[in-house]
Amino acid sequence: MLAFLKRLLSPATARPTFPDDSGFVATQFVDRHADTQLMVDWDRRAADIGAQPFDAAQGCALLTRLLAHDPAMALLGEAALAKLCAYLSYVQLGQGKLVIGQNEQGDHVMIVLNGKLVEIRQQPSGEQRRLGEAYAGDMLGDLTGLVGETRIAAWTSISPVTLAVVSAQALDRMLADDPRLAAALHAWMGKKLSIRLRQAHARMRAQTRPQHG
């Protein structure tokens, strides 16, 4: 599964774009690979921001409740969702913590169980753009984070938050042990990413639209 993601997200493969907006997207989400070779795994980031372990049973209950809102995930049943939970880890942290940094490389994504975070992208010009927010049930980090590619934006907590951490290693184990669960989780994350990118794109278009008055 991760080999497929690496092919899908390789530099030779274009990032998702929107009709008639290729130039706009290219300037907003331009990669700056030369700017960073910084790999930040979750253990390092957790230590930097003081993330504390969260009770796995409570984390699983929160995650299962959120995933059950998705029709495809709900079809897996409670037993399968509980099994999925066991592959993830759960943490809590305070307000004002940089959970994901722009232009970092990583090996994980996260699912918000509660709390609120904001997504900020710094443009090559130095201007900062607020791309969106994340709440319970949203995903942090794009899927490129699972294959070591560059993060396109930063996520910072603006309230205490609880997160479920999905590592590339956990997905490898899930793929080996239960391919159906791995495929379902990838599909769910892909849908979440698609929704977030469209929301960010709409927000940036609104921010750059000429004002008349």
N, C-alpha and C positions, 0 to 999 in steps of 0.2 A: 504493500500500500504506500509506504513512504517512498519507495523507488518510483512509483507512478507519480506521486506529488512532485518529486524532484524533476522528472521530465516535464510535467505540466507547468511548473513554475520556473523553469530554466530561463536564462537570459534570452534564448532564442525564441521563447514563447511570449507573445505580447500579453501585457496585463489587460484585464477586462476594460473595455471602453464603452462609450455610449454613442448612439447615432448622432452624427454631425458635430461631435464634440471632441474629436481626437486631439486637436491642438490644445484645447482647454485642459483635458485630462493629462496630456503630456507635460504641461507646465506645472500643474498642481501636484502630480505624483511622480515627478522626475526622480529617478534613483541617482544617488551620489555615492556609488560604490567606492570611489577613490577616497572618500572622506572618512571611512571607517573600516577597520578590520576587527572591531570589538565584539567578541563573543561573550555574552552574559547569560550563563545558565541560571536556572531558577534558584539553586542553592545559594549562589552568590548574591542574586538580587534580594532574596528573602532575608539574608543576613544584613544587607545594606539598609533595608527599610524596616527592620525589626518585626517582620511577619512572625506571628505565633501560630503554632499548630491549633487547628480547630477540631473538635470532637468528630471522629469519622462517622459515627452513627447519625449524629445530627446533620452533618454535611451531606450524607447520603440521602437523608429524608428530605432536605431542602432541594437537592439536585433532582431526585426522583419526581418530586412534585412539579418542578419546572419543566422537566423533559416530557412529562405526561401531557402537557398542553399541546405538544406536537403530535398530530395524528399518527404519523409513521412510527415515532418513538413509542407512543402509547400501545401500538399493536405488539410490541415486543413482550409486554406483560411485566408485572411487578418483579417477578423473580429475575428476569433478564436485566432489568434496569438496576436491581440491587447488585447483580454480578458486575455490571458495568461500573458501578460506583467504586468497587473494590480496586479498580485499576488506577484511580485518581487519588490525589492528596488534597487536603483541605487546610486553609489558613485564614487568619483574620489579621487585619492591620488597621492603623488609624488614618485620620485625615491628613491630607497633604503629602502622601507618599507617591513617589515615582515608580509605578508598577512596571511599566514598559517604557524604554527610552527610544526616541527616534534615531534611526541609523544604526541601532544596535543589531547584532545578530543573536538569535536565540534558539532554543530547542524546546519551546513550550508555548502553549496558549492557555487562556484561562476562561472560566465561566463564572460570571457574577452570580452569587447566591443571594446577597443582599447588599445594600448601600448604593452609592452613586460615584461615578468617575467621569472625567472629561477627556476628550481626545484632542490634542493640539499638534498641528504640523507647522514647523518653521520652514518658510519658503527660502529658496536660494538668496532672495533679496534681504533676508533677515526678518521679514514680516511674519507674524504668528497668526495662524488661522485656526479657529475653533471648529473642528469638524463635526463634533457631536458629543453625546453623552451615552453612558452605559448604566443600565439598571439590572435588577434581578432577571436572569434568563438571557442576558446578552453575553457575547463572546468578546474577549480582549485579544488583540493581536491577530494579524491575518495568517492564513495557512502557510505562508512562506516562513513563518517563525518555526515551523516544525522541520524545515529542511535547511536551516541555517542561513536563509536569505535575510536581506536588510529590512528592518522594520520601517514602515512608511510614516509613522507618527508616534507620539508619546501619549501614554495614558497615566493620569494622576488621580488619586482618590480625593474627593471633596467631602467625604463623610467616612466614618468607619465602615469597612467593607469586609465581607466574607467571600472567599474565592475557592473554586475547585480548580486545581492545576492539572492540565493535560500535557504530559511530556511526550516527546517523540519515542522515548524508551517504553513508556506505558502503552502507546499505540502499537509498537512492535510486538509487545507481549500479547496484547489483545488480538492482534492479527493472527498470531501463531496459535493462540488458545481458542479463540472464538471469532472467526472471520465475519460472521453475521453481525455481531456486536460492533466490530471495528468499522464495517461498511456503513452501518446505521449511524454511528457517531460522526463519521466523516461526512455523510450526507447532511446531517443536522448542522454541523459546523459550516459546511458550504452554503447552506441556505442563510444562516445567520450572517456570514460574511457578505453575501450578495446584497442582503437588505441594508447592511451598514454602509457598504460602498455607495449604494444608490442614494442613501440619505446624506452622506458626506458630499457627494457630487451635487445634489440639489442645493445643499446649504452653500457650497462654494459658488455655484452659479448665481445664487441670490446675492451673495456678498460682492460679486464682481459686476453685477448688472448696473449699468449707468443709472444714476438717479436723476429724475426730472422733477422740476418743481419751481 
